[in-house]
Amino acid sequence: MNLRTYENLIKGGESGAVVVAGDPDNSLLVELVREGEMPKRAANLPQEQIDLIAQWVAEGALNN
């Protein structure tokens, strides 16, 4: 999974989509940050950042 660009994020990885726009509960990206599996080789994200990612996905995961 390559998250370096918006296009790569939306394209997903070898297993498919990582973001389901409008549906954070079914987005792999949100699941991984909630479970502390992302970011790799770094400290877990603070809850505020996790909530912001989930909100972004819920609002349609727009490139803004």
N, CA, C and O atoms as a GROMACS GRO file, in nm:
protein
  256
    1MET      N    1   0.085  -0.117   0.000
    1MET     CA    2   0.000   0.000   0.000
    1MET      C    3   0.090   0.123   0.000
    1MET      O    4   0.174   0.140   0.088
    2ASN      N    5   0.070   0.206  -0.098
    2ASN     CA    6   0.150   0.328  -0.112
    2ASN      C    7   0.060   0.448  -0.082
    2ASN      O    8  -0.035   0.475  -0.155
    3LEU      N    9   0.093   0.518   0.025
    3LEU     CA   10   0.010   0.632   0.067
    3LEU      C   11   0.079   0.766   0.040
    3LEU      O   12   0.042   0.867   0.101
    4ARG      N   13   0.176   0.768  -0.049
    4ARG     CA   14   0.252   0.890  -0.073
    4ARG      C   15   0.174   0.996  -0.150
    4ARG      O   16   0.203   1.116  -0.137
    5THR      N   17   0.076   0.954  -0.228
    5THR     CA   18  -0.006   1.051  -0.301
    5THR      C   19  -0.153   1.016  -0.282
    5THR      O   20  -0.188   0.904  -0.245
    6TYR      N   21  -0.238   1.113  -0.306
    6TYR     CA   22  -0.382   1.092  -0.298
    6TYR      C   23  -0.426   0.986  -0.398
    6TYR      O   24  -0.507   0.899  -0.366
    7GLU      N   25  -0.371   0.992  -0.517
    7GLU     CA   26  -0.407   0.896  -0.621
    7GLU      C   27  -0.375   0.753  -0.578
    7GLU      O   28  -0.456   0.663  -0.597
    8ASN      N   29  -0.258   0.732  -0.519
    8ASN     CA   30  -0.220   0.599  -0.471
    8ASN      C   31  -0.310   0.553  -0.357
    8ASN      O   32  -0.349   0.436  -0.352
    9LEU      N   33  -0.344   0.644  -0.268
    9LEU     CA   34  -0.432   0.610  -0.157
    9LEU      C   35  -0.568   0.562  -0.208
    9LEU      O   36  -0.619   0.460  -0.163
   10ILE      N   37  -0.624   0.636  -0.301
   10ILE     CA   38  -0.755   0.601  -0.354
   10ILE      C   39  -0.749   0.473  -0.438
   10ILE      O   40  -0.843   0.395  -0.439
   11LYS      N   41  -0.637   0.453  -0.507
   11LYS     CA   42  -0.621   0.332  -0.589
   11LYS      C   43  -0.618   0.207  -0.502
   11LYS      O   44  -0.666   0.102  -0.543
   12GLY      N   45  -0.563   0.218  -0.382
   12GLY     CA   46  -0.558   0.104  -0.292
   12GLY      C   47  -0.431   0.023  -0.308
   12GLY      O   48  -0.334   0.067  -0.370
   13GLY      N   49  -0.432  -0.095  -0.251
   13GLY     CA   50  -0.316  -0.182  -0.254
   13GLY      C   51  -0.346  -0.312  -0.325
   13GLY      O   52  -0.447  -0.325  -0.394
   14GLU      N   53  -0.258  -0.408  -0.308
   14GLU     CA   54  -0.274  -0.538  -0.373
   14GLU      C   55  -0.403  -0.608  -0.330
   14GLU      O   56  -0.459  -0.687  -0.406
   15SER      N   57  -0.449  -0.579  -0.209
   15SER     CA   58  -0.570  -0.643  -0.157
   15SER      C   59  -0.697  -0.566  -0.189
   15SER      O   60  -0.807  -0.608  -0.153
   16GLY      N   61  -0.682  -0.453  -0.256
   16GLY     CA   62  -0.799  -0.373  -0.292
   16GLY      C   63  -0.799  -0.237  -0.226
   16GLY      O   64  -0.695  -0.185  -0.185
   17ALA      N   65  -0.918  -0.180  -0.216
   17ALA     CA   66  -0.935  -0.044  -0.164
   17ALA      C   67  -0.896  -0.035  -0.018
   17ALA      O   68  -0.920  -0.128   0.060
   18VAL      N   69  -0.837   0.077   0.020
   18VAL     CA   70  -0.805   0.103   0.160
   18VAL      C   71  -0.895   0.211   0.218
   18VAL      O   72  -0.903   0.229   0.339
   19VAL      N   73  -0.964   0.284   0.129
   19VAL     CA   74  -1.057   0.388   0.171
   19VAL      C   75  -1.188   0.366   0.098
   19VAL      O   76  -1.192   0.356  -0.024
   20VAL      N   77  -1.296   0.358   0.175
   20VAL     CA   78  -1.430   0.354   0.118
   20VAL      C   79  -1.492   0.489   0.150
   20VAL      O   80  -1.541   0.512   0.261
   21ALA      N   81  -1.490   0.579   0.052
   21ALA     CA   82  -1.539   0.715   0.072
   21ALA      C   83  -1.679   0.713   0.132
   21ALA      O   84  -1.769   0.646   0.081
   22GLY      N   85  -1.695   0.786   0.240
   22GLY     CA   86  -1.823   0.794   0.308
   22GLY      C   87  -1.847   0.685   0.410
   22GLY      O   88  -1.951   0.684   0.477
   23ASP      N   89  -1.753   0.592   0.424
   23ASP     CA   90  -1.774   0.476   0.512
   23ASP      C   91  -1.647   0.442   0.591
   23ASP      O   92  -1.577   0.346   0.557
   24PRO      N   93  -1.616   0.518   0.695
   24PRO     CA   94  -1.493   0.492   0.769
   24PRO      C   95  -1.490   0.355   0.837
   24PRO      O   96  -1.383   0.297   0.856
   25ASP      N   97  -1.607   0.302   0.874
   25ASP     CA   98  -1.609   0.172   0.942
   25ASP      C   99  -1.574   0.056   0.851
   25ASP      O  100  -1.543  -0.053   0.899
   26ASN      N  101  -1.578   0.078   0.721
   26ASN     CA  102  -1.540  -0.026   0.625
   26ASN      C  103  -1.416   0.012   0.545
   26ASN      O  104  -1.390  -0.045   0.438
   27SER      N  105  -1.338   0.108   0.595
   27SER     CA  106  -1.215   0.152   0.530
   27SER      C  107  -1.096   0.093   0.603
   27SER      O  108  -1.078   0.114   0.723
   28LEU      N  109  -1.016   0.020   0.530
   28LEU     CA  110  -0.899  -0.045   0.588
   28LEU      C  111  -0.805   0.056   0.652
   28LEU      O  112  -0.749   0.028   0.758
   29LEU      N  113  -0.787   0.171   0.592
   29LEU     CA  114  -0.699   0.273   0.648
   29LEU      C  115  -0.743   0.311   0.789
   29LEU      O  116  -0.661   0.316   0.881
   30VAL      N  117  -0.871   0.337   0.807
   30VAL     CA  118  -0.922   0.375   0.939
   30VAL      C  119  -0.906   0.260   1.037
   30VAL      O  120  -0.866   0.282   1.151
   31GLU      N  121  -0.935   0.141   0.994
   31GLU     CA  122  -0.918   0.023   1.080
   31GLU      C  123  -0.773   0.010   1.127
   31GLU      O  124  -0.748  -0.015   1.245
   32LEU      N  125  -0.679   0.026   1.036
   32LEU     CA  126  -0.539   0.008   1.072
   32LEU      C  127  -0.488   0.116   1.168
   32LEU      O  128  -0.411   0.085   1.259
   33VAL      N  129  -0.531   0.240   1.150
   33VAL     CA  130  -0.487   0.343   1.244
   33VAL      C  131  -0.557   0.328   1.379
   33VAL      O  132  -0.497   0.355   1.483
   34ARG      N  133  -0.682   0.284   1.377
   34ARG     CA  134  -0.753   0.261   1.504
   34ARG      C  135  -0.689   0.149   1.584
   34ARG      O  136  -0.682   0.156   1.707
   35GLU      N  137  -0.642   0.045   1.515
   35GLU     CA  138  -0.581  -0.071   1.582
   35GLU      C  139  -0.434  -0.050   1.615
   35GLU      O  140  -0.372  -0.135   1.678
   36GLY      N  141  -0.377   0.062   1.573
   36GLY     CA  142  -0.238   0.091   1.602
   36GLY      C  143  -0.140   0.020   1.510
   36GLY      O  144  -0.020   0.015   1.539
   37GLU      N  145  -0.190  -0.036   1.400
   37GLU     CA  146  -0.103  -0.104   1.305
   37GLU      C  147  -0.040  -0.007   1.206
   37GLU      O  148   0.055  -0.042   1.135
   38MET      N  149  -0.092   0.113   1.200
   38MET     CA  150  -0.035   0.219   1.117
   38MET      C  151  -0.023   0.343   1.203
   38MET      O  152  -0.108   0.364   1.289
   39PRO      N  153   0.076   0.424   1.182
   39PRO     CA  154   0.184   0.406   1.087
   39PRO      C  155   0.284   0.300   1.134
   39PRO      O  156   0.305   0.280   1.253
   40LYS      N  157   0.343   0.234   1.038
   40LYS     CA  158   0.444   0.133   1.070
   40LYS      C  159   0.572   0.204   1.114
   40LYS      O  160   0.604   0.313   1.066
   41ARG      N  161   0.642   0.141   1.204
   41ARG     CA  162   0.771   0.191   1.254
   41ARG      C  163   0.761   0.332   1.312
   41ARG      O  164   0.855   0.411   1.305
   42ALA      N  165   0.646   0.362   1.370
   42ALA     CA  166   0.626   0.493   1.434
   42ALA      C  167   0.526   0.477   1.547
   42ALA      O  168   0.456   0.377   1.557
   43ALA      N  169   0.520   0.578   1.630
   43ALA     CA  170   0.426   0.576   1.741
   43ALA      C  171   0.283   0.579   1.689
   43ALA      O  172   0.256   0.631   1.581
   44ASN      N  173   0.192   0.523   1.767
   44ASN     CA  174   0.050   0.527   1.732
   44ASN      C  175   0.005   0.673   1.721
   44ASN      O  176   0.055   0.761   1.791
   45LEU      N  177  -0.090   0.695   1.633
   45LEU     CA  178  -0.144   0.829   1.619
   45LEU      C  179  -0.228   0.865   1.740
   45LEU      O  180  -0.292   0.779   1.800
   46PRO      N  181  -0.228   0.993   1.778
   46PRO     CA  182  -0.316   1.036   1.886
   46PRO      C  183  -0.462   1.023   1.841
   46PRO      O  184  -0.491   1.030   1.722
   47GLN      N  185  -0.551   1.005   1.935
   47GLN     CA  186  -0.692   0.985   1.904
   47GLN      C  187  -0.749   1.098   1.819
   47GLN      O  188  -0.833   1.075   1.732
   48GLU      N  189  -0.704   1.221   1.842
   48GLU     CA  190  -0.754   1.334   1.765
   48GLU      C  191  -0.724   1.316   1.616
   48GLU      O  192  -0.808   1.349   1.532
   49GLN      N  193  -0.605   1.266   1.584
   49GLN     CA  194  -0.570   1.244   1.443
   49GLN      C  195  -0.648   1.127   1.384
   49GLN      O  196  -0.689   1.132   1.268
   50ILE      N  197  -0.669   1.023   1.462
   50ILE     CA  198  -0.749   0.910   1.416
   50ILE      C  199  -0.891   0.957   1.386
   50ILE      O  200  -0.949   0.921   1.283
   51ASP      N  201  -0.947   1.036   1.475
   51ASP     CA  202  -1.082   1.090   1.454
   51ASP      C  203  -1.088   1.177   1.329
   51ASP      O  204  -1.187   1.174   1.256
   52LEU      N  205  -0.984   1.255   1.304
   52LEU     CA  206  -0.979   1.342   1.187
   52LEU      C  207  -0.975   1.260   1.058
   52LEU      O  208  -1.042   1.294   0.960
   53ILE      N  209  -0.898   1.152   1.056
   53ILE     CA  210  -0.892   1.063   0.940
   53ILE      C  211  -1.029   1.000   0.916
   53ILE      O  212  -1.077   0.997   0.803
   54ALA      N  213  -1.092   0.951   1.022
   54ALA     CA  214  -1.224   0.890   1.009
   54ALA      C  215  -1.326   0.992   0.960
   54ALA      O  216  -1.412   0.958   0.878
   55GLN      N  217  -1.318   1.114   1.008
   55GLN     CA  218  -1.409   1.219   0.964
   55GLN      C  219  -1.387   1.250   0.816
   55GLN      O  220  -1.483   1.267   0.741
   56TRP      N  221  -1.261   1.258   0.774
   56TRP     CA  222  -1.228   1.285   0.633
   56TRP      C  223  -1.289   1.177   0.545
   56TRP      O  224  -1.348   1.208   0.441
   57VAL      N  225  -1.275   1.050   0.584
   57VAL     CA  226  -1.332   0.941   0.507
   57VAL      C  227  -1.485   0.952   0.506
   57VAL      O  228  -1.548   0.937   0.401
   58ALA      N  229  -1.544   0.979   0.622
   58ALA     CA  230  -1.690   0.993   0.633
   58ALA      C  231  -1.745   1.103   0.542
   58ALA      O  232  -1.856   1.093   0.490
   59GLU      N  233  -1.666   1.207   0.525
   59GLU     CA  234  -1.708   1.321   0.444
   59GLU      C  235  -1.677   1.302   0.295
   59GLU      O  236  -1.694   1.394   0.215
   60GLY      N  237  -1.632   1.183   0.257
   60GLY     CA  238  -1.612   1.153   0.116
   60GLY      C  239  -1.469   1.138   0.070
   60GLY      O  240  -1.444   1.114  -0.048
   61ALA      N  241  -1.373   1.152   0.161
   61ALA     CA  242  -1.230   1.134   0.129
   61ALA      C  243  -1.189   1.220   0.009
   61ALA      O  244  -1.125   1.171  -0.084
   62LEU      N  245  -1.225   1.345   0.013
   62LEU     CA  246  -1.196   1.435  -0.097
   62LEU      C  247  -1.049   1.477  -0.099
   62LEU      O  248  -0.983   1.478   0.005
   63ASN      N  249  -1.001   1.510  -0.216
   63ASN     CA  250  -0.863   1.557  -0.233
   63ASN      C  251  -0.861   1.708  -0.212
   63ASN      O  252  -0.854   1.785  -0.308
   64ASN      N  253  -0.866   1.749  -0.087
   64ASN     CA  254  -0.867   1.892  -0.059
   64ASN      C  255  -0.768   1.924   0.044
   64ASN      O  256  -0.754   2.040   0.082
   0.00000   0.00000   0.00000
